[in-house]
Amino acid sequence: MAKSAKTAIKKDPKTAAESKNYSKVIKAVRSPKTGAYTFKEVMIHKDKVKDVLSGK
């Protein structure tokens, strides 16, 4: 499955250029009830990474 995704990006240069502007941010969030950590994953534009990590 991963090979088909890589192939699709190589065929369309516009899509490849746009996809490089996005980052996957994984943030650990502590549950108020149990105290256990869960992970929140978000795909965002690279210019907004600091805003998401600071909590804005």
Helices and strands as residue ranges (DSSP letters): H 2-11, H 13-19, E 22-30, E 37-45, G 46-48, H 49-54
